[in-house]
């Protein structure tokens, strides 16, 4: 439940302070400890990576191509700034 509540709250925190909002401010806004914010963000990033890999694996013919596609996606996003 913490992860769900944190995910919902992070969107509004980003709107207030941008992506660079310090963990301490996020923790204060969520009413939780800074360590809990760090853990929730870590779990969300890991889960996002799993979901992204699963989705990409549905678009390639060979499982070995998934990492190549991820590198390509990262390169395209980096160009966008």
mmCIF file of the N, C-alpha and C atoms, coordinates in Angstrom:
data_MODEL
# 
_entry.id   MODEL 
# 
loop_
_atom_site.group_PDB 
_atom_site.id 
_atom_site.type_symbol 
_atom_site.label_atom_id 
_atom_site.label_alt_id 
_atom_site.label_comp_id 
_atom_site.label_asym_id 
_atom_site.label_entity_id 
_atom_site.label_seq_id 
_atom_site.pdbx_PDB_ins_code 
_atom_site.Cartn_x 
_atom_site.Cartn_y 
_atom_site.Cartn_z 
_atom_site.occupancy 
_atom_site.B_iso_or_equiv 
_atom_site.pdbx_formal_charge 
_atom_site.auth_seq_id 
_atom_site.auth_comp_id 
_atom_site.auth_asym_id 
_atom_site.auth_atom_id 
_atom_site.pdbx_PDB_model_num 
ATOM 1   N N  . UNK A 1 1  ? 0.822  -1.193  0.000   1.00 0.00 ? 1  UNK A N  1 
ATOM 2   C CA . UNK A 1 1  ? 0.000  0.000   0.000   1.00 0.00 ? 1  UNK A CA 1 
ATOM 3   C C  . UNK A 1 1  ? 0.867  1.259   0.000   1.00 0.00 ? 1  UNK A C  1 
ATOM 4   N N  . UNK A 1 2  ? 1.981  1.220   0.734   1.00 0.00 ? 2  UNK A N  1 
ATOM 5   C CA . UNK A 1 2  ? 2.888  2.363   0.759   1.00 0.00 ? 2  UNK A CA 1 
ATOM 6   C C  . UNK A 1 2  ? 3.353  2.696   -0.653  1.00 0.00 ? 2  UNK A C  1 
ATOM 7   N N  . UNK A 1 3  ? 3.725  1.676   -1.415  1.00 0.00 ? 3  UNK A N  1 
ATOM 8   C CA . UNK A 1 3  ? 4.212  1.905   -2.773  1.00 0.00 ? 3  UNK A CA 1 
ATOM 9   C C  . UNK A 1 3  ? 3.147  2.552   -3.632  1.00 0.00 ? 3  UNK A C  1 
ATOM 10  N N  . UNK A 1 4  ? 1.903  2.103   -3.509  1.00 0.00 ? 4  UNK A N  1 
ATOM 11  C CA . UNK A 1 4  ? 0.807  2.681   -4.295  1.00 0.00 ? 4  UNK A CA 1 
ATOM 12  C C  . UNK A 1 4  ? 0.587  4.141   -3.895  1.00 0.00 ? 4  UNK A C  1 
ATOM 13  N N  . UNK A 1 5  ? 0.515  4.413   -2.607  1.00 0.00 ? 5  UNK A N  1 
ATOM 14  C CA . UNK A 1 5  ? 0.319  5.789   -2.140  1.00 0.00 ? 5  UNK A CA 1 
ATOM 15  C C  . UNK A 1 5  ? 1.485  6.676   -2.535  1.00 0.00 ? 5  UNK A C  1 
ATOM 16  N N  . UNK A 1 6  ? 2.691  6.145   -2.424  1.00 0.00 ? 6  UNK A N  1 
ATOM 17  C CA . UNK A 1 6  ? 3.867  6.925   -2.783  1.00 0.00 ? 6  UNK A CA 1 
ATOM 18  C C  . UNK A 1 6  ? 3.860  7.237   -4.274  1.00 0.00 ? 6  UNK A C  1 
ATOM 19  N N  . UNK A 1 7  ? 3.518  6.257   -5.095  1.00 0.00 ? 7  UNK A N  1 
ATOM 20  C CA . UNK A 1 7  ? 3.492  6.476   -6.542  1.00 0.00 ? 7  UNK A CA 1 
ATOM 21  C C  . UNK A 1 7  ? 2.500  7.572   -6.894  1.00 0.00 ? 7  UNK A C  1 
ATOM 22  N N  . UNK A 1 8  ? 1.361  7.568   -6.277  1.00 0.00 ? 8  UNK A N  1 
ATOM 23  C CA . UNK A 1 8  ? 0.354  8.592   -6.543  1.00 0.00 ? 8  UNK A CA 1 
ATOM 24  C C  . UNK A 1 8  ? 0.842  9.957   -6.085  1.00 0.00 ? 8  UNK A C  1 
ATOM 25  N N  . UNK A 1 9  ? 1.558  10.002  -4.983  1.00 0.00 ? 9  UNK A N  1 
ATOM 26  C CA . UNK A 1 9  ? 2.028  11.270  -4.445  1.00 0.00 ? 9  UNK A CA 1 
ATOM 27  C C  . UNK A 1 9  ? 3.234  11.817  -5.188  1.00 0.00 ? 9  UNK A C  1 
ATOM 28  N N  . UNK A 1 10 ? 4.066  10.941  -5.739  1.00 0.00 ? 10 UNK A N  1 
ATOM 29  C CA . UNK A 1 10 ? 5.259  11.402  -6.429  1.00 0.00 ? 10 UNK A CA 1 
ATOM 30  C C  . UNK A 1 10 ? 4.916  12.268  -7.634  1.00 0.00 ? 10 UNK A C  1 
ATOM 31  N N  . UNK A 1 11 ? 3.803  11.996  -8.267  1.00 0.00 ? 11 UNK A N  1 
ATOM 32  C CA . UNK A 1 11 ? 3.412  12.803  -9.417  1.00 0.00 ? 11 UNK A CA 1 
ATOM 33  C C  . UNK A 1 11 ? 3.212  14.257  -8.994  1.00 0.00 ? 11 UNK A C  1 
ATOM 34  N N  . UNK A 1 12 ? 2.521  14.475  -7.884  1.00 0.00 ? 12 UNK A N  1 
ATOM 35  C CA . UNK A 1 12 ? 2.310  15.851  -7.442  1.00 0.00 ? 12 UNK A CA 1 
ATOM 36  C C  . UNK A 1 12 ? 3.599  16.471  -6.927  1.00 0.00 ? 12 UNK A C  1 
ATOM 37  N N  . UNK A 1 13 ? 4.485  15.685  -6.346  1.00 0.00 ? 13 UNK A N  1 
ATOM 38  C CA . UNK A 1 13 ? 5.765  16.206  -5.879  1.00 0.00 ? 13 UNK A CA 1 
ATOM 39  C C  . UNK A 1 13 ? 6.592  16.654  -7.076  1.00 0.00 ? 13 UNK A C  1 
ATOM 40  N N  . UNK A 1 14 ? 6.599  15.883  -8.159  1.00 0.00 ? 14 UNK A N  1 
ATOM 41  C CA . UNK A 1 14 ? 7.330  16.283  -9.355  1.00 0.00 ? 14 UNK A CA 1 
ATOM 42  C C  . UNK A 1 14 ? 6.807  17.610  -9.884  1.00 0.00 ? 14 UNK A C  1 
ATOM 43  N N  . UNK A 1 15 ? 5.502  17.799  -9.819  1.00 0.00 ? 15 UNK A N  1 
ATOM 44  C CA . UNK A 1 15 ? 4.920  19.035  -10.323 1.00 0.00 ? 15 UNK A CA 1 
ATOM 45  C C  . UNK A 1 15 ? 5.353  20.219  -9.454  1.00 0.00 ? 15 UNK A C  1 
ATOM 46  N N  . UNK A 1 16 ? 5.538  19.978  -8.167  1.00 0.00 ? 16 UNK A N  1 
ATOM 47  C CA . UNK A 1 16 ? 5.936  21.062  -7.267  1.00 0.00 ? 16 UNK A CA 1 
ATOM 48  C C  . UNK A 1 16 ? 7.416  21.384  -7.384  1.00 0.00 ? 16 UNK A C  1 
ATOM 49  N N  . UNK A 1 17 ? 8.238  20.342  -7.348  1.00 0.00 ? 17 UNK A N  1 
ATOM 50  C CA . UNK A 1 17 ? 9.668  20.598  -7.283  1.00 0.00 ? 17 UNK A CA 1 
ATOM 51  C C  . UNK A 1 17 ? 10.465 20.015  -8.421  1.00 0.00 ? 17 UNK A C  1 
ATOM 52  N N  . UNK A 1 18 ? 9.831  19.423  -9.373  1.00 0.00 ? 18 UNK A N  1 
ATOM 53  C CA . UNK A 1 18 ? 10.556 18.831  -10.490 1.00 0.00 ? 18 UNK A CA 1 
ATOM 54  C C  . UNK A 1 18 ? 11.227 17.535  -10.090 1.00 0.00 ? 18 UNK A C  1 
ATOM 55  N N  . UNK A 1 19 ? 11.932 16.954  -11.042 1.00 0.00 ? 19 UNK A N  1 
ATOM 56  C CA . UNK A 1 19 ? 12.580 15.662  -10.825 1.00 0.00 ? 19 UNK A CA 1 
ATOM 57  C C  . UNK A 1 19 ? 13.685 15.741  -9.781  1.00 0.00 ? 19 UNK A C  1 
ATOM 58  N N  . UNK A 1 20 ? 14.175 16.946  -9.501  1.00 0.00 ? 20 UNK A N  1 
ATOM 59  C CA . UNK A 1 20 ? 15.281 17.102  -8.560  1.00 0.00 ? 20 UNK A CA 1 
ATOM 60  C C  . UNK A 1 20 ? 14.809 17.305  -7.121  1.00 0.00 ? 20 UNK A C  1 
ATOM 61  N N  . UNK A 1 21 ? 13.536 17.069  -6.847  1.00 0.00 ? 21 UNK A N  1 
ATOM 62  C CA . UNK A 1 21 ? 13.040 17.214  -5.480  1.00 0.00 ? 21 UNK A CA 1 
ATOM 63  C C  . UNK A 1 21 ? 13.824 16.280  -4.564  1.00 0.00 ? 21 UNK A C  1 
ATOM 64  N N  . UNK A 1 22 ? 14.475 16.839  -3.532  1.00 0.00 ? 22 UNK A N  1 
ATOM 65  C CA . UNK A 1 22 ? 15.245 15.996  -2.610  1.00 0.00 ? 22 UNK A CA 1 
ATOM 66  C C  . UNK A 1 22 ? 14.360 14.975  -1.891  1.00 0.00 ? 22 UNK A C  1 
ATOM 67  N N  . UNK A 1 23 ? 14.981 13.857  -1.565  1.00 0.00 ? 23 UNK A N  1 
ATOM 68  C CA . UNK A 1 23 ? 14.249 12.807  -0.850  1.00 0.00 ? 23 UNK A CA 1 
ATOM 69  C C  . UNK A 1 23 ? 13.647 13.339  0.447   1.00 0.00 ? 23 UNK A C  1 
ATOM 70  N N  . UNK A 1 24 ? 14.364 14.234  1.117   1.00 0.00 ? 24 UNK A N  1 
ATOM 71  C CA . UNK A 1 24 ? 13.841 14.746  2.386   1.00 0.00 ? 24 UNK A CA 1 
ATOM 72  C C  . UNK A 1 24 ? 12.536 15.506  2.182   1.00 0.00 ? 24 UNK A C  1 
ATOM 73  N N  . UNK A 1 25 ? 12.463 16.302  1.105   1.00 0.00 ? 25 UNK A N  1 
ATOM 74  C CA . UNK A 1 25 ? 11.220 17.022  0.825   1.00 0.00 ? 25 UNK A CA 1 
ATOM 75  C C  . UNK A 1 25 ? 10.103 16.061  0.437   1.00 0.00 ? 25 UNK A C  1 
ATOM 76  N N  . UNK A 1 26 ? 10.433 15.061  -0.359  1.00 0.00 ? 26 UNK A N  1 
ATOM 77  C CA . UNK A 1 26 ? 9.428  14.069  -0.752  1.00 0.00 ? 26 UNK A CA 1 
ATOM 78  C C  . UNK A 1 26 ? 8.909  13.337  0.480   1.00 0.00 ? 26 UNK A C  1 
ATOM 79  N N  . UNK A 1 27 ? 9.824  12.973  1.372   1.00 0.00 ? 27 UNK A N  1 
ATOM 80  C CA . UNK A 1 27 ? 9.427  12.268  2.602   1.00 0.00 ? 27 UNK A CA 1 
ATOM 81  C C  . UNK A 1 27 ? 8.500  13.135  3.442   1.00 0.00 ? 27 UNK A C  1 
ATOM 82  N N  . UNK A 1 28 ? 8.845  14.394  3.569   1.00 0.00 ? 28 UNK A N  1 
ATOM 83  C CA . UNK A 1 28 ? 8.012  15.310  4.351   1.00 0.00 ? 28 UNK A CA 1 
ATOM 84  C C  . UNK A 1 28 ? 6.630  15.426  3.718   1.00 0.00 ? 28 UNK A C  1 
ATOM 85  N N  . UNK A 1 29 ? 6.581  15.577  2.404   1.00 0.00 ? 29 UNK A N  1 
ATOM 86  C CA . UNK A 1 29 ? 5.298  15.728  1.712   1.00 0.00 ? 29 UNK A CA 1 
ATOM 87  C C  . UNK A 1 29 ? 4.436  14.475  1.829   1.00 0.00 ? 29 UNK A C  1 
ATOM 88  N N  . UNK A 1 30 ? 5.094  13.308  1.879   1.00 0.00 ? 30 UNK A N  1 
ATOM 89  C CA . UNK A 1 30 ? 4.358  12.043  1.979   1.00 0.00 ? 30 UNK A CA 1 
ATOM 90  C C  . UNK A 1 30 ? 4.084  11.635  3.421   1.00 0.00 ? 30 UNK A C  1 
ATOM 91  N N  . UNK A 1 31 ? 4.761  12.275  4.347   1.00 0.00 ? 31 UNK A N  1 
ATOM 92  C CA . UNK A 1 31 ? 4.585  11.918  5.760   1.00 0.00 ? 31 UNK A CA 1 
ATOM 93  C C  . UNK A 1 31 ? 5.240  10.597  6.113   1.00 0.00 ? 31 UNK A C  1 
ATOM 94  N N  . UNK A 1 32 ? 6.363  10.282  5.434   1.00 0.00 ? 32 UNK A N  1 
ATOM 95  C CA . UNK A 1 32 ? 7.082  9.034   5.699   1.00 0.00 ? 32 UNK A CA 1 
ATOM 96  C C  . UNK A 1 32 ? 8.563  9.349   5.864   1.00 0.00 ? 32 UNK A C  1 
ATOM 97  N N  . UNK A 1 33 ? 9.324  8.351   6.284   1.00 0.00 ? 33 UNK A N  1 
ATOM 98  C CA . UNK A 1 33 ? 10.765 8.514   6.466   1.00 0.00 ? 33 UNK A CA 1 
ATOM 99  C C  . UNK A 1 33 ? 11.467 8.597   5.116   1.00 0.00 ? 33 UNK A C  1 
ATOM 100 N N  . UNK A 1 34 ? 12.609 9.277   5.101   1.00 0.00 ? 34 UNK A N  1 
ATOM 101 C CA . UNK A 1 34 ? 13.389 9.410   3.874   1.00 0.00 ? 34 UNK A CA 1 
ATOM 102 C C  . UNK A 1 34 ? 13.809 8.045   3.330   1.00 0.00 ? 34 UNK A C  1 
ATOM 103 N N  . UNK A 1 35 ? 14.164 7.134   4.214   1.00 0.00 ? 35 UNK A N  1 
ATOM 104 C CA . UNK A 1 35 ? 14.548 5.783   3.788   1.00 0.00 ? 35 UNK A CA 1 
ATOM 105 C C  . UNK A 1 35 ? 13.413 5.067   3.081   1.00 0.00 ? 35 UNK A C  1 
ATOM 106 N N  . UNK A 1 36 ? 12.194 5.307   3.528   1.00 0.00 ? 36 UNK A N  1 
ATOM 107 C CA . UNK A 1 36 ? 11.037 4.689   2.882   1.00 0.00 ? 36 UNK A CA 1 
ATOM 108 C C  . UNK A 1 36 ? 10.833 5.256   1.481   1.00 0.00 ? 36 UNK A C  1 
ATOM 109 N N  . UNK A 1 37 ? 11.113 6.545   1.304   1.00 0.00 ? 37 UNK A N  1 
ATOM 110 C CA . UNK A 1 37 ? 11.020 7.161   -0.019  1.00 0.00 ? 37 UNK A CA 1 
ATOM 111 C C  . UNK A 1 37 ? 12.052 6.537   -0.941  1.00 0.00 ? 37 UNK A C  1 
ATOM 112 N N  . UNK A 1 38 ? 13.295 6.422   -0.453  1.00 0.00 ? 38 UNK A N  1 
ATOM 113 C CA . UNK A 1 38 ? 14.356 5.826   -1.263  1.00 0.00 ? 38 UNK A CA 1 
ATOM 114 C C  . UNK A 1 38 ? 14.014 4.394   -1.652  1.00 0.00 ? 38 UNK A C  1 
ATOM 115 N N  . UNK A 1 39 ? 13.492 3.632   -0.708  1.00 0.00 ? 39 UNK A N  1 
ATOM 116 C CA . UNK A 1 39 ? 13.123 2.243   -0.996  1.00 0.00 ? 39 UNK A CA 1 
ATOM 117 C C  . UNK A 1 39 ? 11.990 2.163   -2.014  1.00 0.00 ? 39 UNK A C  1 
ATOM 118 N N  . UNK A 1 40 ? 10.995 3.017   -1.860  1.00 0.00 ? 40 UNK A N  1 
ATOM 119 C CA . UNK A 1 40 ? 9.865  3.018   -2.785  1.00 0.00 ? 40 UNK A CA 1 
ATOM 120 C C  . UNK A 1 40 ? 10.315 3.393   -4.197  1.00 0.00 ? 40 UNK A C  1 
ATOM 121 N N  . UNK A 1 41 ? 11.189 4.387   -4.307  1.00 0.00 ? 41 UNK A N  1 
ATOM 122 C CA . UNK A 1 41 ? 11.696 4.799   -5.615  1.00 0.00 ? 41 UNK A CA 1 
ATOM 123 C C  . UNK A 1 41 ? 12.522 3.680   -6.234  1.00 0.00 ? 41 UNK A C  1 
ATOM 124 N N  . UNK A 1 42 ? 13.348 3.023   -5.440  1.00 0.00 ? 42 UNK A N  1 
ATOM 125 C CA . UNK A 1 42 ? 14.148 1.909   -5.930  1.00 0.00 ? 42 UNK A CA 1 
ATOM 126 C C  . UNK A 1 42 ? 13.246 0.804   -6.476  1.00 0.00 ? 42 UNK A C  1 
ATOM 127 N N  . UNK A 1 43 ? 12.213 0.452   -5.702  1.00 0.00 ? 43 UNK A N  1 
ATOM 128 C CA . UNK A 1 43 ? 11.295 -0.617  -6.144  1.00 0.00 ? 43 UNK A CA 1 
ATOM 129 C C  . UNK A 1 43 ? 10.532 -0.211  -7.396  1.00 0.00 ? 43 UNK A C  1 
ATOM 130 N N  . UNK A 1 44 ? 10.109 1.049   -7.470  1.00 0.00 ? 44 UNK A N  1 
ATOM 131 C CA . UNK A 1 44 ? 9.378  1.505   -8.656  1.00 0.00 ? 44 UNK A CA 1 
ATOM 132 C C  . UNK A 1 44 ? 10.277 1.481   -9.889  1.00 0.00 ? 44 UNK A C  1 
ATOM 133 N N  . UNK A 1 45 ? 11.524 1.909   -9.742  1.00 0.00 ? 45 UNK A N  1 
ATOM 134 C CA . UNK A 1 45 ? 12.448 1.881   -10.883 1.00 0.00 ? 45 UNK A CA 1 
ATOM 135 C C  . UNK A 1 45 ? 12.695 0.451   -11.345 1.00 0.00 ? 45 UNK A C  1 
ATOM 136 N N  . UNK A 1 46 ? 12.899 -0.442  -10.390 1.00 0.00 ? 46 UNK A N  1 
ATOM 137 C CA . UNK A 1 46 ? 13.130 -1.851  -10.738 1.00 0.00 ? 46 UNK A CA 1 
ATOM 138 C C  . UNK A 1 46 ? 11.909 -2.429  -11.439 1.00 0.00 ? 46 UNK A C  1 
ATOM 139 N N  . UNK A 1 47 ? 10.736 -2.163  -10.919 1.00 0.00 ? 47 UNK A N  1 
ATOM 140 C CA . UNK A 1 47 ? 9.505  -2.685  -11.528 1.00 0.00 ? 47 UNK A CA 1 
ATOM 141 C C  . UNK A 1 47 ? 9.282  -2.074  -12.907 1.00 0.00 ? 47 UNK A C  1 
ATOM 142 N N  . UNK A 1 48 ? 9.555  -0.796  -13.065 1.00 0.00 ? 48 UNK A N  1 
ATOM 143 C CA . UNK A 1 48 ? 9.436  -0.149  -14.371 1.00 0.00 ? 48 UNK A CA 1 
ATOM 144 C C  . UNK A 1 48 ? 10.351 -0.837  -15.376 1.00 0.00 ? 48 UNK A C  1 
ATOM 145 N N  . UNK A 1 49 ? 11.580 -1.150  -14.963 1.00 0.00 ? 49 UNK A N  1 
ATOM 146 C CA . UNK A 1 49 ? 12.520 -1.857  -15.839 1.00 0.00 ? 49 UNK A CA 1 
ATOM 147 C C  . UNK A 1 49 ? 11.990 -3.212  -16.252 1.00 0.00 ? 49 UNK A C  1 
ATOM 148 N N  . UNK A 1 50 ? 11.387 -3.934  -15.314 1.00 0.00 ? 50 UNK A N  1 
ATOM 149 C CA . UNK A 1 50 ? 10.808 -5.246  -15.622 1.00 0.00 ? 50 UNK A CA 1 
ATOM 150 C C  . UNK A 1 50 ? 9.673  -5.109  -16.635 1.00 0.00 ? 50 UNK A C  1 
ATOM 151 N N  . UNK A 1 51 ? 8.802  -4.136  -16.411 1.00 0.00 ? 51 UNK A N  1 
ATOM 152 C CA . UNK A 1 51 ? 7.667  -3.924  -17.315 1.00 0.00 ? 51 UNK A CA 1 
ATOM 153 C C  . UNK A 1 51 ? 8.165  -3.518  -18.699 1.00 0.00 ? 51 UNK A C  1 
ATOM 154 N N  . UNK A 1 52 ? 9.144  -2.628  -18.744 1.00 0.00 ? 52 UNK A N  1 
ATOM 155 C CA . UNK A 1 52 ? 9.702  -2.185  -20.020 1.00 0.00 ? 52 UNK A CA 1 
ATOM 156 C C  . UNK A 1 52 ? 10.307 -3.358  -20.784 1.00 0.00 ? 52 UNK A C  1 
ATOM 157 N N  . UNK A 1 53 ? 11.081 -4.196  -20.096 1.00 0.00 ? 53 UNK A N  1 
ATOM 158 C CA . UNK A 1 53 ? 11.680 -5.368  -20.751 1.00 0.00 ? 53 UNK A CA 1 
ATOM 159 C C  . UNK A 1 53 ? 10.600 -6.323  -21.262 1.00 0.00 ? 53 UNK A C  1 
ATOM 160 N N  . UNK A 1 54 ? 9.555  -6.531  -20.474 1.00 0.00 ? 54 UNK A N  1 
ATOM 161 C CA . UNK A 1 54 ? 8.462  -7.404  -20.903 1.00 0.00 ? 54 UNK A CA 1 
ATOM 162 C C  . UNK A 1 54 ? 7.787  -6.869  -22.159 1.00 0.00 ? 54 UNK A C  1 
ATOM 163 N N  . UNK A 1 55 ? 7.536  -5.569  -22.180 1.00 0.00 ? 55 UNK A N  1 
ATOM 164 C CA . UNK A 1 55 ? 6.884  -4.956  -23.349 1.00 0.00 ? 55 UNK A CA 1 
ATOM 165 C C  . UNK A 1 55 ? 7.773  -5.037  -24.579 1.00 0.00 ? 55 UNK A C  1 
ATOM 166 N N  . UNK A 1 56 ? 9.050  -4.735  -24.411 1.00 0.00 ? 56 UNK A N  1 
ATOM 167 C CA . UNK A 1 56 ? 9.967  -4.796  -25.546 1.00 0.00 ? 56 UNK A CA 1 
ATOM 168 C C  . UNK A 1 56 ? 10.107 -6.226  -26.046 1.00 0.00 ? 56 UNK A C  1 
ATOM 169 N N  . UNK A 1 57 ? 10.112 -7.188  -25.147 1.00 0.00 ? 57 UNK A N  1 
ATOM 170 C CA . UNK A 1 57 ? 10.248 -8.587  -25.575 1.00 0.00 ? 57 UNK A CA 1 
ATOM 171 C C  . UNK A 1 57 ? 9.088  -9.026  -26.459 1.00 0.00 ? 57 UNK A C  1 
ATOM 172 N N  . UNK A 1 58 ? 7.960  -8.346  -26.345 1.00 0.00 ? 58 UNK A N  1 
ATOM 173 C CA . UNK A 1 58 ? 6.803  -8.650  -27.195 1.00 0.00 ? 58 UNK A CA 1 
ATOM 174 C C  . UNK A 1 58 ? 6.962  -8.084  -28.605 1.00 0.00 ? 58 UNK A C  1 
ATOM 175 N N  . UNK A 1 59 ? 7.941  -7.197  -28.803 1.00 0.00 ? 59 UNK A N  1 
ATOM 176 C CA . UNK A 1 59 ? 8.088  -6.523  -30.102 1.00 0.00 ? 59 UNK A CA 1 
ATOM 177 C C  . UNK A 1 59 ? 9.272  -7.030  -30.914 1.00 0.00 ? 59 UNK A C  1 
ATOM 178 N N  . UNK A 1 60 ? 10.099 -7.903  -30.348 1.00 0.00 ? 60 UNK A N  1 
ATOM 179 C CA . UNK A 1 60 ? 11.268 -8.420  -31.061 1.00 0.00 ? 60 UNK A CA 1 
ATOM 180 C C  . UNK A 1 60 ? 11.111 -9.920  -31.295 1.00 0.00 ? 60 UNK A C  1 
ATOM 181 N N  . UNK A 1 61 ? 11.807 -10.417 -32.303 1.00 0.00 ? 61 UNK A N  1 
ATOM 182 C CA . UNK A 1 61 ? 11.720 -11.842 -32.629 1.00 0.00 ? 61 UNK A CA 1 
ATOM 183 C C  . UNK A 1 61 ? 12.615 -12.706 -31.765 1.00 0.00 ? 61 UNK A C  1 
ATOM 184 N N  . UNK A 1 62 ? 13.688 -12.116 -31.266 1.00 0.00 ? 62 UNK A N  1 
ATOM 185 C CA . UNK A 1 62 ? 14.679 -12.866 -30.519 1.00 0.00 ? 62 UNK A CA 1 
ATOM 186 C C  . UNK A 1 62 ? 14.870 -12.218 -29.150 1.00 0.00 ? 62 UNK A C  1 
ATOM 187 N N  . UNK A 1 63 ? 14.833 -13.018 -28.099 1.00 0.00 ? 63 UNK A N  1 
ATOM 188 C CA . UNK A 1 63 ? 14.995 -12.482 -26.741 1.00 0.00 ? 63 UNK A CA 1 
ATOM 189 C C  . UNK A 1 63 ? 16.327 -11.764 -26.565 1.00 0.00 ? 63 UNK A C  1 
ATOM 190 N N  . UNK A 1 64 ? 17.333 -12.164 -27.329 1.00 0.00 ? 64 UNK A N  1 
ATOM 191 C CA . UNK A 1 64 ? 18.641 -11.523 -27.235 1.00 0.00 ? 64 UNK A CA 1 
ATOM 192 C C  . UNK A 1 64 ? 18.605 -10.078 -27.732 1.00 0.00 ? 64 UNK A C  1 
ATOM 193 N N  . UNK A 1 65 ? 17.588 -9.712  -28.485 1.00 0.00 ? 65 UNK A N  1 
ATOM 194 C CA . UNK A 1 65 ? 17.485 -8.356  -29.026 1.00 0.00 ? 65 UNK A CA 1 
ATOM 195 C C  . UNK A 1 65 ? 16.906 -7.349  -28.037 1.00 0.00 ? 65 UNK A C  1 
ATOM 196 N N  . UNK A 1 66 ? 16.395 -7.804  -26.917 1.00 0.00 ? 66 UNK A N  1 
ATOM 197 C CA . UNK A 1 66 ? 15.757 -6.903  -25.953 1.00 0.00 ? 66 UNK A CA 1 
ATOM 198 C C  . UNK A 1 66 ? 16.733 -5.839  -25.466 1.00 0.00 ? 66 UNK A C  1 
ATOM 199 N N  . UNK A 1 67 ? 17.930 -6.239  -25.066 1.00 0.00 ? 67 UNK A N  1 
ATOM 200 C CA . UNK A 1 67 ? 18.908 -5.266  -24.549 1.00 0.00 ? 67 UNK A CA 1 
ATOM 201 C C  . UNK A 1 67 ? 19.323 -4.279  -25.631 1.00 0.00 ? 67 UNK A C  1 
ATOM 202 N N  . UNK A 1 68 ? 19.456 -4.744  -26.881 1.00 0.00 ? 68 UNK A N  1 
ATOM 203 C CA . UNK A 1 68 ? 19.782 -3.829  -27.983 1.00 0.00 ? 68 UNK A CA 1 
ATOM 204 C C  . UNK A 1 68 ? 18.679 -2.790  -28.152 1.00 0.00 ? 68 UNK A C  1 
ATOM 205 N N  . UNK A 1 69 ? 17.447 -3.213  -28.053 1.00 0.00 ? 69 UNK A N  1 
ATOM 206 C CA . UNK A 1 69 ? 16.314 -2.290  -28.181 1.00 0.00 ? 69 UNK A CA 1 
ATOM 207 C C  . UNK A 1 69 ? 16.285 -1.282  -27.042 1.00 0.00 ? 69 UNK A C  1 
ATOM 208 N N  . UNK A 1 70 ? 16.612 -1.725  -25.842 1.00 0.00 ? 70 UNK A N  1 
ATOM 209 C CA . UNK A 1 70 ? 16.651 -0.822  -24.690 1.00 0.00 ? 70 UNK A CA 1 
ATOM 210 C C  . UNK A 1 70 ? 17.753 0.218   -24.879 1.00 0.00 ? 70 UNK A C  1 
ATOM 211 N N  . UNK A 1 71 ? 18.931 -0.212  -25.343 1.00 0.00 ? 71 UNK A N  1 
ATOM 212 C CA . UNK A 1 71 ? 20.020 0.737   -25.603 1.00 0.00 ? 71 UNK A CA 1 
ATOM 213 C C  . UNK A 1 71 ? 19.600 1.750   -26.666 1.00 0.00 ? 71 UNK A C  1 
ATOM 214 N N  . UNK A 1 72 ? 18.911 1.281   -27.703 1.00 0.00 ? 72 UNK A N  1 
ATOM 215 C CA . UNK A 1 72 ? 18.444 2.172   -28.750 1.00 0.00 ? 72 UNK A CA 1 
ATOM 216 C C  . UNK A 1 72 ? 17.443 3.185   -28.182 1.00 0.00 ? 72 UNK A C  1 
ATOM 217 N N  . UNK A 1 73 ? 16.510 2.720   -27.365 1.00 0.00 ? 73 UNK A N  1 
ATOM 218 C CA . UNK A 1 73 ? 15.526 3.596   -26.745 1.00 0.00 ? 73 UNK A CA 1 
ATOM 219 C C  . UNK A 1 73 ? 16.203 4.660   -25.885 1.00 0.00 ? 73 UNK A C  1 
ATOM 220 N N  . UNK A 1 74 ? 17.186 4.250   -25.092 1.00 0.00 ? 74 UNK A N  1 
ATOM 221 C CA . UNK A 1 74 ? 17.914 5.195   -24.238 1.00 0.00 ? 74 UNK A CA 1 
ATOM 222 C C  . UNK A 1 74 ? 18.625 6.236   -25.095 1.00 0.00 ? 74 UNK A C  1 
ATOM 223 N N  . UNK A 1 75 ? 19.234 5.805   -26.196 1.00 0.00 ? 75 UNK A N  1 
ATOM 224 C CA . UNK A 1 75 ? 19.935 6.742   -27.085 1.00 0.00 ? 75 UNK A CA 1 
ATOM 225 C C  . UNK A 1 75 ? 18.970 7.760   -27.677 1.00 0.00 ? 75 UNK A C  1 
ATOM 226 N N  . UNK A 1 76 ? 17.805 7.305   -28.105 1.00 0.00 ? 76 UNK A N  1 
ATOM 227 C CA . UNK A 1 76 ? 16.797 8.208   -28.678 1.00 0.00 ? 76 UNK A CA 1 
ATOM 228 C C  . UNK A 1 76 ? 16.326 9.204   -27.623 1.00 0.00 ? 76 UNK A C  1 
ATOM 229 N N  . UNK A 1 77 ? 16.058 8.726   -26.428 1.00 0.00 ? 77 UNK A N  1 
ATOM 230 C CA . UNK A 1 77 ? 15.597 9.616   -25.363 1.00 0.00 ? 77 UNK A CA 1 
ATOM 231 C C  . UNK A 1 77 ? 16.681 10.620  -24.970 1.00 0.00 ? 77 UNK A C  1 
ATOM 232 N N  . UNK A 1 78 ? 17.944 10.195  -24.993 1.00 0.00 ? 78 UNK A N  1 
ATOM 233 C CA . UNK A 1 78 ? 19.038 11.098  -24.654 1.00 0.00 ? 78 UNK A CA 1 
ATOM 234 C C  . UNK A 1 78 ? 19.152 12.220  -25.674 1.00 0.00 ? 78 UNK A C  1 
ATOM 235 N N  . UNK A 1 79 ? 18.868 11.918  -26.931 1.00 0.00 ? 79 UNK A N  1 
ATOM 236 C CA . UNK A 1 79 ? 18.902 12.942  -27.968 1.00 0.00 ? 79 UNK A CA 1 
ATOM 237 C C  . UNK A 1 79 ? 17.829 14.006  -27.750 1.00 0.00 ? 79 UNK A C  1 
ATOM 238 N N  . UNK A 1 80 ? 16.716 13.599  -27.155 1.00 0.00 ? 80 UNK A N  1 
ATOM 239 C CA . UNK A 1 80 ? 15.615 14.507  -26.916 1.00 0.00 ? 80 UNK A CA 1 
ATOM 240 C C  . UNK A 1 80 ? 15.917 15.492  -25.787 1.00 0.00 ? 80 UNK A C  1 
ATOM 241 N N  . UNK A 1 81 ? 16.933 15.149  -24.988 1.00 0.00 ? 81 UNK A N  1 
ATOM 242 C CA . UNK A 1 81 ? 17.374 16.057  -23.923 1.00 0.00 ? 81 UNK A CA 1 
ATOM 243 C C  . UNK A 1 81 ? 16.538 15.938  -22.747 1.00 0.00 ? 81 UNK A C  1 
# 
